[in-house]
Structures are given as structure tokens and as C-alpha cells.
């Protein structure tokens, strides 16, 4: 990332030890670590914001392409005018027949379960035998 070699890092650590001193070095390292963490958090947030903006711009571009394609398709294939739904004779406005007086429509009821033959006898339930008690001799 920054191109810092291990020898360069060792030189920086020795100089920091000499300049800051062994007593204040842990506090200084904690301070530096805190600021490095804040910088990483800000860069992560910045990167997430940039990614969101890129994603939104790509979505807007795709929506424009879809709208243009939809417009082209609609120009090439215009919708046909739909015909009105046919009206039955007894519901026609000029007919004076009351819909309540119309003959009912019979519909066959669907079979929910397969039909069973009544001639088959029902099987009797099996009765379990009780378990035998262990022999008295085996007990201590």
C-alpha cells in the first residue's frame, strides 16, 4: 500500500523510541492507533458512498434504456383496440327479462376423494399383547 519495508519500519520504531521515550511510547502508540482507526473508518464510509452513487447512476442508466426499448416496442407493435365483452341475451339492456328469473346453471361437483367400495369390510384393529414381566429370580 505505502511501500514500507520491514527495515524502514524498524528504523521508525527505533527513532520513535529515542524521541518519545520508553515511558510515553505506549500512550503515543495508542494515540496513533486511534487516529489510524478513525482514518480507516472515514475512508470506508467514503468508499461506500462512492459505490452507492455508482450503483444509483447505473440503475438510472438502465431505467432509461428500458424506457427507450419499451417505447420502441410500443411504436413497432401498437396495441389493438379491445372489443367489448359479449353480453348474454338475458342481460342485454333492451331485454326485459329479470336476471333472477334466469335458469340456474348446473355444474358438476368435483370429487375430492376417490370413491371406496362399500362391499369391502373394514379391517379390525390389532390389539397388542402386554409385555411379560421379568422373572423374579433375576432380581438381587
VENWOZI-V16390 format. One line per field, one symbol per residue. ss: DSSP state (H for helix, E for strand, - for the rest). burial: I if it has 9 or more other ideal C-beta (glycine too) atoms within 8 Angstrom, else O. Layout:
BEGIN
ss: ???
burial: ???
END
This chain:
BEGIN
ss: -----HHHHHHHHHHHHHHH----HHHHHHHHHHHHHHHHHHHHHHHHHHHHHHHHHHHHHHHHHHHHHHHHHHHH------------HHH-------HHH----------------------------------HHH--
burial: OOOOOOOOIOOOOOOIIOOOOOOOIOOIOOOOOOOOOOOOOOOOOOOOOOOOOOOOOOOOOOOOOOOOOOOOOIOOOOOOOOOOOOOOOOOOOOOOOOOOOOOOOOOOOOOOOOOOOOOOOOOOOOOOOOOOOOOOOOOO
END
